[in-house]
Amino acid sequence: MKEINIVLTQTNTVISKTLKAVSKKPYNHISISFDNNCRTMFSFGRKITWFPLIGGFVREEPDRGVFKMHPETKCKIYRLEVTDEDYNVINDRLERFLEEPNSFRYSFLNIFLIYFNIPYQRQHFYVCSSFVTYLLWGIVPFKKEISLVTPDDYNKLELEEVYEGTLKEYVSGKVACSNI
């Protein structure tokens, strides 16, 4: 068995605060990490830290980019235990993104379609939650189409919650791994 971390976050960027105001949910971004301390995460988000309108597949690190700009970023971390076979499936799916990161785009259209509950998935276009859901599809039971899953839907799954607080404190090791 192997472990994967699902990381929900909420920064203080204008876009993140707007999504929070509209969704009324505490976390509006999701990433996936294959290391226990979440030093490296993968998601879909802004490719240029200071310019939110260019987005795509990104490797996120707590001490770089948006997370560095917003050290007060709140997070909730879930640990998902998967079989070795499922872990390999997830890694194979991720490898496609790692090999051609510039082939994928952020789907601003889907942000609006999710709000109106309209499923629509274009090839090579994702939002953070559709990306993580794509990686976990068939391994974690989802009751929605991939394009309609939101970060908050992960709060409704039976996942092991290991931490809630600031991302900075978690990755710095200032808190115990199981803070809940």
N, C-alpha and C positions, 0 to 999 in steps of 0.2 A: 504494500500500500504506500501511496505517496500523498503528500499534502500540497494544496494550492491555496493561495490567499485571494479572496475577493475583497477589494478595497473600495468602499464608498467614501467619497469626499465632498466637501463643500468649502470652496474658497470664497474670498470676498471680491472676486472680479465682478464687473458690471453684469456680464452675461450670466454668471453663476447666481448672482443675487436676483436677477430678473427671472431666471428659471425657477428659483426657490419661491419667489412671490407668486408666480403663475401656478406652479405645481402644488404649492403648500406642503412640500416634502422636505425633510431635513437635509437630504443628500441628493445632489443632482449630477454627480459624475461617478463613474465606476471604472476600475482598472483591475487587471489580474496580475498576480505576482507568483513567481515560482520559488521565491526564497522567503524564509520565515521573517526576516526583518524588513521586508518590503523595500529594500534599497533600489530594486529595479522592478518597474511595473510596465505593463503594456496596455494601450488603450487607443482611442481616437479622440483627438483634441487639437489644440492649436499647434501649428508647426513653428510659428514665430511667436515668442513669448509676449511681445508687446502688441501683436496684431492678431486679433481673434478671427478674422475672416478668411484666413488660409489655414485649413485644417486637414488632417489625415491621420494615418497610422503613426503613433508616437511611442517612443520609449521614455517613460517618466522616471525621474529620480527626485526624491524629497529635497535634495539640496541644489536643485537646478530648476530653471524655468519658472512656471507659475507657482509651484510649491515653494520655491525660494523667495519669490516676491511676496508670498502670503504665508509666512511661517505660522500664522494662527489657524491654518487650515484644519478643519475638524474632519475626523474620519471614524468610520466603523469598519472593523476588519472581521471577516468571516473566514474560517478555515474549512476547506472542503477536502475530505479524504477520498481518494479515488484509487481504483485498481491500477496496477502497472500498465495494463492494456489500455485503459481509459486515458491514463497520463500520456501514453505514446500517441493516442489519437489527437489529444489536445495539442501536444507538441508538433505533430505533423501539420495540423491546421495552422498553428502559429508560424511555422517555418515558411509557409507561403507568403506571409506578410513580411517576414524578416528578409526574404530573398529579393522581394520587389516592393520595398516600402513606398516608393513614389507612384506606384500603380493604383493606389487606393486614395479615396477622397472622403472628406467629411461631408455627410449629407445634411445640409441645413434644411432642406425640404422635409426630411423626416422629423425634425423637431416639431414642425407644425402639424404634420400628419399624425404623429403620436398623440398630440393634444386632442385631435378630433377623432381618434381611434380608427384611422384609416390605414390598413396595412399596405405597404408598398416597399419592395426591396429591389433596388437597382444593383446590378453587378458592380463590384468594386467601390460601392458607396456605403458607409456605415456611420453610425453615431456610437458613442462609447458603449452604450448598453447592448446594441445589436452586435457589436464586435465581440464582447465578452460572451454573450449568449450564443453566438455562432461557434465560438471555441468549445462551449460546454453542451452544445445541442446533442440530445440523445443520451447524455450522461446525467444531466440534472433535469428533472421533470418540469417543463414549462407548459403553461396552459394558454399561451398566447403565441401568435406568430412572432418570429424573430424581430421583425421591424417594429413591433409594438411593445416589446419589453422595455421597461424603464429601470433605472437604478433602484428605485423603491421596491420593485417586484422582488428583489433579492432579500428584502426584509421579511417577506412572506414565506420564504422557503425554509425548510428545516436544516439550516446550516449552523455550524458551531461558531457562535460569536466569541471572539477572543479579546476584543479590545474596542473601546469607544473613548475618544478624547482627541488630542491634537496629533496629527501625523508626525510632527517634529519630535514630540516626546516618545512616541512609539519607536521610531527608527533610531533615536539616540540611546535607547535602552534605559531611559529614566523611569520606565514603568515595567511592571511584571508583564510577561507575555499574555497571561490570562487575567485581565483587569476587570472582568465581569463577574 
